[in-house]
Amino acid sequence: TDDTTAVTAAAAALSAAGGGTLLGRPGATYKVNPANGATMCSFTSLTYVGLQLNGAKLKRTSTLTAGQAAVGFLFTNCQNIFCPDILCEDLNAQYGANAPDRGMQWFTVRNTCRASHFAGSIEGGNQGLAFTRGITDAYNTRAVGSHYVNLYCKKVAYSLSMQNGGDGVHGHLTSIQAYRDLIAYGHNDMDLDILSQDQ
């Protein structure tokens, strides 16, 4: 059973309610396969939004070809984003300098988001976590404030990305067999411990 539609519907209901927490069922595996170019869950201008999996896993089970990607969770202009127990897996694993650039872009924090918390494990996919701004948005719309990261990423093309966004990111990143552990420019006040291994 593919759970993409159900997860998207749950996120839409949460947005309509003005925020809250998406809860996983302990031990469950949710098969999520948004199409190339699609966004599975999108949250905009919420004062609180969370994802608490409780030991459940989000797993992409369908392949994408080189250059294709889909977004898992997109947060735009939100505050108090709380994702404390991430467990994500994508069979589109990336490894090595010539790895195809494809798969899930699991978490994207865009524009004026403030106060986020991302912790857990991501294996496979195009991107683990990104702080960015819309391509047509002014520079001062970038994500600012306190953003805590404690992530273990393995075989992800880009483990952590801060492209004109991510002011105040602090915490820890373990990046194993990634194409790029960190992409960072156009931001301030980063305090990040990084363990990078090619094994």
N, CA, C and O atoms as a DFTB+ gen file, in Angstrom:
796 C
 N C O
     1  1       0.836      -1.197       0.000
     2  2       0.000       0.000       0.000
     3  2       0.872       1.248       0.000
     4  3       1.816       1.360       0.782
     5  1       0.545       2.182      -0.886
     6  2       1.248       3.451      -0.919
     7  2       0.517       4.439      -0.013
     8  3      -0.697       4.610      -0.116
     9  1       1.270       5.084       0.872
    10  2       0.664       5.968       1.875
    11  2       0.790       7.446       1.539
    12  3       0.432       8.293       2.357
    13  1       1.291       7.772       0.349
    14  2       1.535       9.170       0.007
    15  2       0.284      10.022       0.141
    16  3       0.315      11.083       0.765
    17  1      -0.813       9.562      -0.442
    18  2      -2.053      10.343      -0.423
    19  2      -2.545      10.562       1.000
    20  3      -3.010      11.652       1.333
    21  1      -2.448       9.550       1.833
    22  2      -2.903       9.674       3.223
    23  2      -2.049      10.657       4.004
    24  3      -2.579      11.448       4.784
    25  1      -0.738      10.621       3.807
    26  2       0.152      11.547       4.507
    27  2      -0.110      12.987       4.051
    28  3      -0.142      13.907       4.868
    29  1      -0.298      13.171       2.744
    30  2      -0.600      14.499       2.216
    31  2      -1.915      15.030       2.783
    32  3      -2.017      16.204       3.140
    33  1      -2.916      14.160       2.861
    34  2      -4.215      14.569       3.395
    35  2      -4.116      14.948       4.872
    36  3      -4.741      15.913       5.312
    37  1      -3.335      14.190       5.632
    38  2      -3.154      14.500       7.050
    39  2      -2.469      15.853       7.227
    40  3      -2.833      16.628       8.111
    41  1      -1.479      16.132       6.382
    42  2      -0.789      17.422       6.451
    43  2      -1.722      18.567       6.082
    44  3      -1.676      19.629       6.703
    45  1      -2.565      18.360       5.079
    46  2      -3.523      19.396       4.676
    47  2      -4.521      19.680       5.795
    48  3      -4.877      20.833       6.036
    49  1      -4.972      18.628       6.476
    50  2      -5.904      18.803       7.595
    51  2      -5.246      19.566       8.737
    52  3      -5.878      20.408       9.375
    53  1      -3.978      19.270       8.992
    54  2      -3.252      19.982      10.042
    55  2      -3.124      21.463       9.695
    56  3      -3.304      22.323      10.557
    57  1      -2.815      21.757       8.443
    58  2      -2.704      23.151       8.014
    59  2      -4.035      23.869       8.156
    60  3      -4.090      25.011       8.612
    61  1      -5.107      23.194       7.761
    62  2      -6.437      23.799       7.843
    63  2      -6.832      24.092       9.288
    64  3      -7.595      25.020       9.556
    65  1      -6.308      23.293      10.211
    66  2      -6.599      23.486      11.632
    67  2      -5.737      24.570      12.265
    68  3      -5.917      24.907      13.435
    69  1      -4.801      25.115      11.496
    70  2      -3.948      26.188      12.003
    71  2      -2.675      25.711      12.663
    72  3      -2.002      26.490      13.338
    73  1      -2.318      24.414      12.480
    74  2      -1.077      23.888      13.036
    75  2      -1.319      22.697      13.931
    76  3      -2.458      22.295      14.167
    77  1      -0.232      22.140      14.423
    78  2      -0.313      20.969      15.276
    79  2       0.800      19.998      14.937
    80  3       1.821      20.391      14.372
    81  1       0.608      18.725      15.279
    82  2       1.644      17.711      15.110
    83  2       1.110      16.524      14.329
    84  3       0.050      15.988      14.651
    85  1       1.842      16.114      13.303
    86  2       1.564      14.864      12.608
    87  2       2.195      13.734      13.417
    88  3       3.387      13.777      13.722
    89  1       1.404      12.733      13.762
    90  2       1.882      11.637      14.594
    91  2       1.986      10.347      13.787
    92  3       1.088      10.006      13.017
    93  1       3.106       9.631      13.977
    94  2       3.259       8.325      13.385
    95  2       2.804       7.232      14.339
    96  3       2.779       7.421      15.555
    97  1       2.448       6.099      13.778
    98  2       2.077       4.940      14.589
    99  2       3.337       4.162      14.927
   100  3       4.075       3.791      14.015
   101  1       3.614       3.898      16.196
   102  2       4.863       3.232      16.583
   103  2       5.112       1.954      15.788
   104  3       4.258       1.070      15.722
   105  1       6.301       1.876      15.184
   106  2       6.698       0.685      14.452
   107  2       6.197       0.600      13.028
   108  3       6.564      -0.328      12.308
   109  1       5.369       1.540      12.597
   110  2       4.804       1.495      11.246
   111  2       5.838       1.941      10.216
   112  3       6.767       2.683      10.533
   113  1       5.662       1.477       8.978
   114  2       6.429       1.977       7.850
   115  2       5.453       2.580       6.856
   116  3       4.561       1.898       6.354
   117  1       5.630       3.872       6.575
   118  2       4.768       4.577       5.636
   119  2       5.503       4.697       4.298
   120  3       6.560       5.324       4.217
   121  1       4.946       4.102       3.268
   122  2       5.543       4.160       1.939
   123  2       5.094       5.452       1.266
   124  3       3.909       5.648       0.995
   125  1       6.049       6.320       1.006
   126  2       5.747       7.642       0.449
   127  2       6.507       7.818      -0.866
   128  3       7.733       7.712      -0.906
   129  1       5.770       8.084      -1.927
   130  2       6.361       8.143      -3.262
   131  2       5.805       9.310      -4.075
   132  3       5.204       9.091      -5.127
   133  1       5.995      10.553      -3.607
   134  2       5.547      11.681      -4.422
   135  2       6.243      11.687      -5.780
   136  3       7.393      11.265      -5.906
   137  1       5.529      12.171      -6.788
   138  2       6.049      12.170      -8.147
   139  2       7.173      13.185      -8.306
   140  3       7.336      14.088      -7.486
   141  1       7.942      13.021      -9.372
   142  2       8.997      13.971      -9.692
   143  2       8.427      15.390      -9.734
   144  3       7.436      15.650     -10.417
   145  1       9.065      16.305      -8.997
   146  2       8.647      17.693      -8.966
   147  2       7.531      18.001      -7.989
   148  3       7.166      19.166      -7.826
   149  1       6.977      16.990      -7.332
   150  2       5.847      17.198      -6.417
   151  2       6.341      17.448      -4.994
   152  3       7.460      17.082      -4.634
   153  1       5.488      18.076      -4.202
   154  2       5.715      18.266      -2.774
   155  2       4.663      17.474      -2.017
   156  3       3.467      17.671      -2.233
   157  1       5.094      16.579      -1.131
   158  2       4.158      15.726      -0.410
   159  2       3.397      16.498       0.668
   160  3       2.174      16.388       0.753
   161  1       4.103      17.278       1.493
   162  2       3.487      18.024       2.593
   163  2       4.016      19.451       2.585
   164  3       5.227      19.674       2.569
   165  1       3.101      20.415       2.595
   166  2       3.501      21.815       2.557
   167  2       2.790      22.577       3.678
   168  3       1.574      22.479       3.838
   169  1       3.564      23.332       4.442
   170  2       3.027      24.108       5.559
   171  2       3.458      25.566       5.393
   172  3       4.631      25.844       5.142
   173  1       2.510      26.493       5.532
   174  2       2.804      27.902       5.312
   175  2       2.245      28.753       6.454
   176  3       1.073      28.637       6.812
   177  1       3.095      29.605       7.017
   178  2       2.710      30.622       8.005
   179  2       1.999      30.027       9.217
   180  3       1.019      30.593       9.702
   181  1       2.487      28.891       9.706
   182  2       1.950      28.286      10.922
   183  2       2.833      28.682      12.107
   184  3       4.052      28.778      11.969
   185  1       2.220      28.911      13.268
   186  2       2.997      29.278      14.447
   187  2       3.540      28.064      15.184
   188  3       4.455      28.193      15.998
   189  1       2.990      26.890      14.911
   190  2       3.562      25.641      15.422
   191  2       3.212      24.511      14.465
   192  3       2.057      24.355      14.068
   193  1       4.216      23.727      14.099
   194  2       3.975      22.548      13.264
   195  2       5.040      21.507      13.607
   196  3       6.226      21.824      13.701
   197  1       4.601      20.262      13.790
   198  2       5.537      19.220      14.181
   199  2       5.296      17.914      13.447
   200  3       4.212      17.660      12.922
   201  1       6.328      17.099      13.424
   202  2       6.265      15.732      12.921
   203  2       6.889      14.839      13.983
   204  3       8.091      14.920      14.239
   205  1       6.084      13.994      14.596
   206  2       6.575      13.093      15.636
   207  2       6.239      11.674      15.209
   208  3       5.077      11.269      15.236
   209  1       7.261      10.918      14.813
   210  2       7.039       9.609      14.200
   211  2       6.890       8.486      15.220
   212  3       6.319       7.444      14.898
   213  1       7.383       8.668      16.429
   214  2       7.222       7.645      17.475
   215  2       7.754       6.275      17.045
   216  3       7.152       5.244      17.346
   217  1       8.875       6.277      16.347
   218  2       9.477       5.024      15.906
   219  2       9.012       4.548      14.545
   220  3       9.510       3.540      14.044
   221  1       8.067       5.249      13.933
   222  2       7.632       4.912      12.578
   223  2       8.677       5.401      11.566
   224  3       9.503       6.262      11.871
   225  1       8.620       4.835      10.363
   226  2       9.563       5.198       9.307
   227  2       8.806       5.690       8.082
   228  3       7.755       5.160       7.724
   229  1       9.369       6.726       7.445
   230  2       8.919       7.165       6.130
   231  2       9.878       6.596       5.099
   232  3      11.084       6.830       5.179
   233  1       9.357       5.852       4.134
   234  2      10.232       5.133       3.206
   235  2       9.770       5.332       1.769
   236  3       8.628       5.027       1.425
   237  1      10.663       5.843       0.937
   238  2      10.395       5.891      -0.500
   239  2      10.773       4.554      -1.114
   240  3      11.880       4.055      -0.913
   241  1       9.837       3.979      -1.866
   242  2      10.039       2.632      -2.408
   243  2      10.065       2.612      -3.925
   244  3      10.236       1.545      -4.514
   245  1       9.899       3.766      -4.583
   246  2       9.939       3.809      -6.044
   247  2      11.152       4.617      -6.494
   248  3      11.599       5.529      -5.798
   249  1      11.670       4.276      -7.650
   250  2      12.885       4.908      -8.153
   251  2      12.567       6.190      -8.914
   252  3      11.480       6.365      -9.465
   253  1      13.548       7.069      -8.921
   254  2      13.538       8.251      -9.768
   255  2      14.792       8.204     -10.626
   256  3      15.810       7.652     -10.208
   257  1      14.728       8.773     -11.810
   258  2      15.899       8.782     -12.680
   259  2      16.788       9.970     -12.341
   260  3      16.387      10.864     -11.596
   261  1      17.986       9.973     -12.886
   262  2      18.951      11.027     -12.608
   263  2      18.350      12.398     -12.903
   264  3      17.758      12.617     -13.959
   265  1      18.513      13.322     -11.946
   266  2      17.996      14.665     -12.095
   267  2      16.571      14.854     -11.609
   268  3      16.067      15.978     -11.594
   269  1      15.910      13.770     -11.209
   270  2      14.537      13.869     -10.717
   271  2      14.518      13.888      -9.191
   272  3      15.295      13.192      -8.537
   273  1      13.617      14.698      -8.638
   274  2      13.519      14.821      -7.192
   275  2      12.092      15.174      -6.792
   276  3      11.326      15.710      -7.593
   277  1      11.745      14.869      -5.550
   278  2      10.454      15.223      -4.972
   279  2      10.691      15.723      -3.555
   280  3      11.632      15.291      -2.890
   281  1       9.844      16.628      -3.095
   282  2       9.983      17.224      -1.769
   283  2       9.094      16.477      -0.783
   284  3       7.929      16.197      -1.065
   285  1       9.662      16.159       0.377
   286  2       8.875      15.518       1.419
   287  2       8.069      16.521       2.221
   288  3       6.839      16.514       2.172
   289  1       8.764      17.395       2.971
   290  2       8.114      18.361       3.858
   291  2       8.683      19.749       3.585
   292  3       9.888      19.972       3.703
   293  1       7.809      20.671       3.222
   294  2       8.205      22.042       2.914
   295  2       7.562      22.982       3.934
   296  3       6.340      23.023       4.074
   297  1       8.402      23.731       4.640
   298  2       7.945      24.706       5.632
   299  2       8.276      26.104       5.116
   300  3       9.438      26.409       4.849
   301  1       7.254      26.958       4.976
   302  2       7.456      28.310       4.468
   303  2       6.901      29.316       5.467
   304  3       5.716      29.278       5.799
   305  1       7.751      30.211       5.942
   306  2       7.342      31.274       6.873
   307  2       6.655      30.717       8.125
   308  3       5.704      31.314       8.629
   309  1       7.129      29.587       8.619
   310  2       6.561      28.975       9.826
   311  2       7.433      29.278      11.045
   312  3       8.597      29.655      10.916
   313  1       6.851      29.107      12.218
   314  2       7.585      29.242      13.473
   315  2       7.413      27.965      14.294
   316  3       6.410      27.262      14.173
   317  1       8.413      27.680      15.131
   318  2       8.332      26.539      16.058
   319  2       8.058      25.236      15.313
   320  3       7.011      24.612      15.481
   321  1       9.022      24.843      14.490
   322  2       8.950      23.593      13.732
   323  2       9.663      22.523      14.558
   324  3      10.841      22.671      14.881
   325  1       8.960      21.458      14.897
   326  2       9.492      20.468      15.828
   327  2       9.415      19.070      15.214
   328  3       8.334      18.494      15.091
   329  1      10.573      18.533      14.832
   330  2      10.675      17.198      14.224
   331  2      11.772      16.429      14.972
   332  3      12.907      16.374      14.499
   333  1      11.455      15.835      16.131
   334  2      12.486      15.334      17.035
   335  2      12.957      13.907      16.792
   336  3      13.972      13.489      17.348
   337  1      12.225      13.147      15.961
   338  2      12.570      11.722      15.817
   339  2      12.431      11.266      14.373
   340  3      11.748      10.286      14.077
   341  1      13.090      11.993      13.485
   342  2      13.033      11.694      12.054
   343  2      13.611      10.309      11.772
   344  3      14.666       9.950      12.295
   345  1      12.915       9.538      10.945
   346  2      13.420       8.259      10.461
   347  2      12.949       8.113       9.024
   348  3      11.808       7.726       8.772
   349  1      13.827       8.422       8.087
   350  2      13.478       8.444       6.666
   351  2      14.445       7.582       5.870
   352  3      15.635       7.514       6.176
   353  1      13.916       6.928       4.849
   354  2      14.743       6.077       4.001
   355  2      14.267       6.197       2.552
   356  3      13.067       6.234       2.279
   357  1      15.219       6.258       1.641
   358  2      14.916       6.367       0.210
   359  2      15.783       5.352      -0.524
   360  3      17.004       5.350      -0.375
   361  1      15.153       4.495      -1.313
   362  2      15.954       3.499      -2.035
   363  2      16.845       4.141      -3.082
   364  3      17.760       3.498      -3.598
   365  1      16.585       5.421      -3.404
   366  2      17.460       6.168      -4.311
   367  2      18.683       6.654      -3.540
   368  3      18.869       7.855      -3.346
   369  1      19.507       5.716      -3.105
   370  2      20.692       6.048      -2.309
   371  2      21.759       6.674      -3.195
   372  3      21.958       6.266      -4.338
   373  1      22.437       7.668      -2.648
   374  2      23.486       8.381      -3.371
   375  2      24.833       8.052      -2.744
   376  3      24.985       8.100      -1.523
   377  1      25.796       7.721      -3.572
   378  2      27.125       7.477      -3.015
   379  2      28.170       7.652      -4.097
   380  3      28.028       7.133      -5.204
   381  1      29.223       8.387      -3.769
   382  2      30.339       8.545      -4.679
   383  2      30.209       9.794      -5.538
   384  3      29.125      10.360      -5.678
   385  1      31.318      10.209      -6.103
   386  2      31.367      11.455      -6.863
   387  2      30.471      11.417      -8.097
   388  3      30.029      12.468      -8.562
   389  1      30.197      10.251      -8.628
   390  2      29.392      10.151      -9.839
   391  2      27.980       9.654      -9.559
   392  3      27.288       9.204     -10.472
   393  1      27.552       9.732      -8.307
   394  2      26.212       9.276      -7.969
   395  2      25.159      10.140      -8.661
   396  3      25.306      11.361      -8.715
   397  1      24.102       9.525      -9.188
   398  2      23.052      10.326      -9.819
   399  2      22.355      11.207      -8.802
   400  3      22.065      10.783      -7.683
   401  1      22.092      12.430      -9.203
   402  2      21.472      13.428      -8.329
   403  2      19.955      13.251      -8.415
   404  3      19.313      13.841      -9.284
   405  1      19.379      12.444      -7.520
   406  2      17.961      12.113      -7.630
   407  2      17.409      11.719      -6.263
   408  3      18.169      11.487      -5.323
   409  1      16.098      11.644      -6.159
   410  2      15.467      11.134      -4.950
   411  2      14.764      12.201      -4.135
   412  3      14.501      13.305      -4.613
   413  1      14.464      11.849      -2.893
   414  2      13.706      12.728      -2.008
   415  2      14.550      13.902      -1.510
   416  3      15.714      13.742      -1.144
   417  1      13.941      15.067      -1.507
   418  2      14.459      16.208      -0.760
   419  2      13.598      16.244       0.501
   420  3      12.508      16.816       0.503
   421  1      14.091      15.634       1.561
   422  2      13.224      15.281       2.671
   423  2      12.627      16.482       3.401
   424  3      11.413      16.536       3.598
   425  1      13.453      17.441       3.802
   426  2      12.957      18.576       4.607
   427  2      13.527      19.887       4.059
   428  3      14.741      20.029       3.910
   429  1      12.647      20.835       3.762
   430  2      13.065      22.143       3.275
   431  2      12.420      23.233       4.129
   432  3      11.201      23.264       4.300
   433  1      13.254      24.124       4.661
   434  2      12.814      25.239       5.502
   435  2      13.065      26.513       4.714
   436  3      14.215      26.857       4.440
   437  1      11.997      27.217       4.347
   438  2      12.123      28.295       3.373
   439  2      11.626      29.630       3.929
   440  3      10.688      29.700       4.724
   441  1      12.296      30.669       3.475
   442  2      11.943      32.056       3.779
   443  2      12.048      32.346       5.273
   444  3      13.051      31.961       5.873
   445  1      11.082      32.996       5.907
   446  2      11.274      33.547       7.247
   447  2      10.896      32.570       8.362
   448  3      10.332      32.988       9.373
   449  1      11.187      31.316       8.203
   450  2      10.941      30.353       9.289
   451  2      11.840      30.661      10.482
   452  3      12.984      31.085      10.320
   453  1      11.305      30.441      11.687
   454  2      12.053      30.695      12.909
   455  2      11.871      29.535      13.879
   456  3      10.808      28.918      13.942
   457  1      12.924      29.251      14.630
   458  2      12.863      28.285      15.728
   459  2      12.445      26.897      15.249
   460  3      11.288      26.497      15.386
   461  1      13.411      26.171      14.686
   462  2      13.145      24.808      14.243
   463  2      14.042      23.811      14.974
   464  3      15.097      24.163      15.501
   465  1      13.589      22.559      14.988
   466  2      14.300      21.470      15.652
   467  2      14.164      20.237      14.773
   468  3      13.063      19.721      14.579
   469  1      15.290      19.766      14.242
   470  2      15.304      18.576      13.398
   471  2      16.320      17.589      13.955
   472  3      17.505      17.903      14.061
   473  1      15.854      16.394      14.311
   474  2      16.755      15.374      14.843
   475  2      16.326      14.006      14.332
   476  3      15.136      13.742      14.157
   477  1      17.310      13.137      14.092
   478  2      16.994      11.784      13.672
   479  2      17.898      11.305      12.554
   480  3      19.032      11.763      12.415
   481  1      17.383      10.374      11.755
   482  2      18.178       9.652      10.768
   483  2      17.534       9.722       9.388
   484  3      16.326       9.537       9.238
   485  1      18.367       9.992       8.384
   486  2      17.931      10.019       6.989
   487  2      18.920       9.199       6.171
   488  3      20.125       9.447       6.209
   489  1      18.404       8.224       5.433
   490  2      19.270       7.396       4.589
   491  2      18.729       7.380       3.171
   492  3      17.595       6.969       2.925
   493  1      19.561       7.834       2.246
   494  2      19.174       7.854       0.840
   495  2      18.415       9.105       0.468
   496  3      17.781       9.744       1.308
   497  1      18.491       9.446      -0.819
   498  2      17.761      10.594      -1.324
   499  2      18.672      11.698      -1.822
   500  3      19.897      11.606      -1.735
   501  1      18.057      12.733      -2.341
   502  2      18.780      13.854      -2.917
   503  2      19.266      14.842      -1.864
   504  3      20.353      15.410      -1.980
   505  1      18.435      15.040      -0.825
   506  2      18.747      16.080       0.159
   507  2      18.148      15.719       1.509
   508  3      16.996      15.292       1.592
   509  1      18.940      15.894       2.571
   510  2      18.418      15.641       3.903
   511  2      17.600      16.811       4.413
   512  3      16.379      16.716       4.539
   513  1      18.277      17.926       4.710
   514  2      17.637      19.126       5.241
   515  2      18.224      20.345       4.554
   516  3      19.439      20.458       4.389
   517  1      17.337      21.263       4.153
   518  2      17.802      22.490       3.498
   519  2      17.124      23.704       4.102
   520  3      15.923      23.694       4.372
   521  1      17.910      24.752       4.309
   522  2      17.404      26.078       4.651
   523  2      17.640      26.957       3.430
   524  3      18.767      27.060       2.947
   525  1      16.589      27.589       2.930
   526  2      16.734      28.337       1.688
   527  2      15.661      29.415       1.600
   528  3      14.880      29.613       2.531
   529  1      15.636      30.096       0.481
   530  2      14.572      31.052       0.202
   531  2      14.123      30.852      -1.234
   532  3      14.858      30.315      -2.062
   533  1      12.887      31.298      -1.519
   534  2      12.385      31.195      -2.883
   535  2      13.259      31.969      -3.854
   536  3      13.809      33.011      -3.500
   537  1      13.390      31.476      -5.058
   538  2      14.330      32.050      -6.020
   539  2      13.985      33.501      -6.359
   540  3      14.864      34.270      -6.748
   541  1      12.708      33.882      -6.216
   542  2      12.312      35.262      -6.536
   543  2      12.160      36.128      -5.292
   544  3      11.756      37.287      -5.393
   545  1      12.479      35.580      -4.115
   546  2      12.282      36.321      -2.871
   547  2      13.498      37.166      -2.517
   548  3      14.630      36.837      -2.875
   549  1      13.241      38.267      -1.805
   550  2      14.317      39.163      -1.394
   551  2      15.247      38.472      -0.401
   552  3      14.851      37.530       0.286
   553  1      16.484      38.952      -0.334
   554  2      17.487      38.333       0.527
   555  2      17.048      38.306       1.984
   556  3      17.338      37.339       2.688
   557  1      16.356      39.343       2.456
   558  2      15.992      39.415       3.867
   559  2      14.813      38.511       4.244
   560  3      14.331      38.567       5.375
   561  1      14.351      37.686       3.312
   562  2      13.301      36.727       3.651
   563  2      13.880      35.401       4.137
   564  3      13.126      34.465       4.401
   565  1      15.195      35.304       4.260
   566  2      15.799      34.018       4.597
   567  2      15.445      33.586       6.027
   568  3      15.136      34.415       6.882
   569  1      15.498      32.277       6.263
   570  2      15.207      31.711       7.582
   571  2      16.207      32.236       8.600
   572  3      17.417      32.147       8.393
   573  1      15.701      32.783       9.701
   574  2      16.553      33.341      10.748
   575  2      16.079      32.801      12.096
   576  3      15.032      32.160      12.189
   577  1      16.865      33.069      13.134
   578  2      16.471      32.621      14.460
   579  2      17.249      31.396      14.876
   580  3      18.331      31.127      14.355
   581  1      16.696      30.656      15.814
   582  2      17.381      29.497      16.370
   583  2      16.909      28.229      15.688
   584  3      15.733      27.872      15.768
   585  1      17.834      27.544      15.012
   586  2      17.518      26.292      14.321
   587  2      18.462      25.209      14.839
   588  3      19.674      25.280      14.633
   589  1      17.899      24.213      15.509
   590  2      18.704      23.141      16.086
   591  2      18.668      21.923      15.169
   592  3      17.604      21.509      14.707
   593  1      19.843      21.359      14.913
   594  2      19.985      20.203      14.030
   595  2      20.786      19.128      14.757
   596  3      21.844      19.412      15.317
   597  1      20.291      17.916      14.748
   598  2      21.044      16.762      15.236
   599  2      20.698      15.583      14.327
   600  3      19.825      14.774      14.640
   601  1      21.401      15.505      13.192
   602  2      21.032      14.577      12.135
   603  2      22.144      13.587      11.817
   604  3      23.331      13.913      11.855
   605  1      21.719      12.373      11.503
   606  2      22.588      11.339      10.945
   607  2      22.104      11.093       9.522
   608  3      20.986      10.624       9.314
   609  1      22.946      11.410       8.548
   610  2      22.589      11.230       7.144
   611  2      23.561      10.254       6.488
   612  3      24.774      10.355       6.673
   613  1      23.025       9.319       5.726
   614  2      23.861       8.334       5.055
   615  2      23.401       8.159       3.608
   616  3      22.214       7.990       3.331
   617  1      24.369       8.204       2.698
   618  2      24.104       8.032       1.269
   619  2      23.031       8.998       0.768
   620  3      22.158       8.638      -0.022
   621  1      23.126      10.232       1.253
   622  2      22.298      11.329       0.779
   623  2      23.186      12.223      -0.083
   624  3      24.315      12.518       0.309
   625  1      22.712      12.654      -1.226
   626  2      23.565      13.478      -2.090
   627  2      24.046      14.727      -1.358
   628  3      25.236      15.040      -1.387
   629  1      23.118      15.453      -0.693
   630  2      23.450      16.672       0.046
   631  2      22.833      16.543       1.438
   632  3      21.619      16.665       1.598
   633  1      23.664      16.298       2.430
   634  2      23.145      16.041       3.770
   635  2      22.478      17.278       4.370
   636  3      21.341      17.206       4.836
   637  1      23.180      18.410       4.359
   638  2      22.655      19.650       4.923
   639  2      23.014      20.801       3.995
   640  3      24.166      20.958       3.592
   641  1      22.016      21.596       3.667
   642  2      22.221      22.710       2.750
   643  2      21.689      23.989       3.367
   644  3      20.565      24.023       3.868
   645  1      22.499      25.048       3.332
   646  2      22.073      26.370       3.782
   647  2      22.418      27.358       2.679
   648  3      23.546      27.845       2.609
   649  1      21.461      27.651       1.826
   650  2      21.674      28.500       0.662
   651  2      20.837      29.768       0.810
   652  3      19.630      29.775       0.567
   653  1      21.516      30.837       1.216
   654  2      20.839      32.097       1.534
   655  2      19.749      31.871       2.577
   656  3      18.679      32.475       2.505
   657  1      20.021      31.014       3.532
   658  2      19.072      30.739       4.605
   659  2      19.764      29.943       5.691
   660  3      20.814      29.340       5.468
   661  1      19.159      29.950       6.875
   662  2      19.712      29.165       7.965
   663  2      20.497      29.964       8.972
   664  3      21.404      29.420       9.602
   665  1      20.185      31.245       9.153
   666  2      20.844      32.012      10.207
   667  2      20.567      31.357      11.565
   668  3      19.421      31.034      11.877
   669  1      21.604      31.164      12.358
   670  2      21.420      30.618      13.689
   671  2      21.313      29.115      13.751
   672  3      20.783      28.584      14.726
   673  1      21.800      28.406      12.743
   674  2      21.797      26.939      12.794
   675  2      22.892      26.469      13.742
   676  3      24.035      26.917      13.652
   677  1      22.536      25.557      14.656
   678  2      23.535      24.999      15.558
   679  2      23.182      23.541      15.836
   680  3      22.043      23.113      15.647
   681  1      24.186      22.788      16.289
   682  2      23.951      21.392      16.623
   683  2      24.995      20.473      16.032
   684  3      26.186      20.783      16.029
   685  1      24.530      19.318      15.522
   686  2      25.444      18.252      15.111
   687  2      24.962      17.616      13.803
   688  3      23.764      17.442      13.578
   689  1      25.925      17.279      12.958
   690  2      25.644      16.568      11.713
   691  2      26.642      15.430      11.557
   692  3      27.854      15.646      11.563
   693  1      26.122      14.228      11.420
   694  2      26.943      13.079      11.023
   695  2      26.560      12.738       9.591
   696  3      25.397      12.454       9.303
   697  1      27.531      12.766       8.705
   698  2      27.272      12.580       7.279
   699  2      28.171      11.453       6.761
   700  3      29.396      11.577       6.745
   701  1      27.543      10.361       6.341
   702  2      28.263       9.161       5.925
   703  2      28.014       8.906       4.440
   704  3      26.867       8.857       3.996
   705  1      29.084       8.745       3.683
   706  2      29.000       8.400       2.264
   707  2      28.099       9.371       1.492
   708  3      27.287       8.948       0.669
   709  1      28.245      10.643       1.755
   710  2      27.466      11.661       1.051
   711  2      28.264      12.199      -0.132
   712  3      29.494      12.149      -0.138
   713  1      27.554      12.712      -1.129
   714  2      28.213      13.422      -2.224
   715  2      28.728      14.765      -1.722
   716  3      29.853      15.158      -2.032
   717  1      27.892      15.480      -0.934
   718  2      28.301      16.711      -0.273
   719  2      27.729      16.698       1.143
   720  3      26.517      16.579       1.324
   721  1      28.597      16.819       2.141
   722  2      28.125      16.854       3.524
   723  2      27.374      18.147       3.821
   724  3      26.322      18.128       4.459
   725  1      27.916      19.263       3.357
   726  2      27.390      20.576       3.710
   727  2      27.565      21.536       2.549
   728  3      28.645      21.638       1.966
   729  1      26.487      22.239       2.220
   730  2      26.565      23.378       1.303
   731  2      26.111      24.596       2.099
   732  3      24.986      24.622       2.598
   733  1      26.959      25.593       2.222
   734  2      26.629      26.719       3.101
   735  2      27.129      28.027       2.508
   736  3      28.321      28.183       2.244
   737  1      26.205      28.969       2.300
   738  2      26.572      30.333       1.918
   739  2      25.375      31.252       2.160
   740  3      24.227      30.808       2.167
   741  1      25.662      32.536       2.357
   742  2      24.615      33.539       2.505
   743  2      23.842      33.431       3.805
   744  3      22.629      33.641       3.826
   745  1      24.535      33.104       4.895
   746  2      23.860      33.000       6.195
   747  2      24.826      33.449       7.287
   748  3      26.006      33.682       7.028
   749  1      24.308      33.569       8.520
   750  2      25.107      34.022       9.660
   751  2      24.961      33.060      10.834
   752  3      23.991      32.307      10.923
   753  1      25.944      33.101      11.735
   754  2      25.830      32.483      13.060
   755  2      25.620      30.973      13.017
   756  3      24.707      30.457      13.662
   757  1      26.445      30.268      12.272
   758  2      26.398      28.815      12.274
   759  2      27.352      28.272      13.328
   760  3      28.502      28.704      13.406
   761  1      26.884      27.331      14.137
   762  2      27.708      26.658      15.133
   763  2      27.381      25.173      15.037
   764  3      26.471      24.683      15.706
   765  1      28.129      24.465      14.203
   766  2      27.763      23.105      13.830
   767  2      28.966      22.170      13.944
   768  3      30.020      22.435      13.366
   769  1      28.806      21.084      14.685
   770  2      29.813      20.021      14.735
   771  2      29.507      19.028      13.628
   772  3      28.379      18.545      13.520
   773  1      30.514      18.712      12.790
   774  2      30.288      17.822      11.656
   775  2      31.249      16.636      11.740
   776  3      32.460      16.815      11.865
   777  1      30.700      15.432      11.669
   778  2      31.472      14.214      11.516
   779  2      31.209      13.686      10.113
   780  3      30.084      13.299       9.798
   781  1      32.231      13.665       9.273
   782  2      32.090      13.233       7.893
   783  2      32.945      11.984       7.678
   784  3      34.142      11.978       7.964
   785  1      32.308      10.928       7.169
   786  2      33.028       9.681       6.930
   787  2      32.659       9.114       5.563
   788  3      31.522       9.233       5.107
   789  1      33.644       8.500       4.928
   790  2      33.414       7.840       3.648
   791  2      33.601       6.345       3.843
   792  3      34.628       5.779       3.469
   793  1      32.597       5.717       4.432
   794  2      32.704       4.285       4.722
   795  2      31.335       3.645       4.697
   796  3      31.212       2.440       4.917
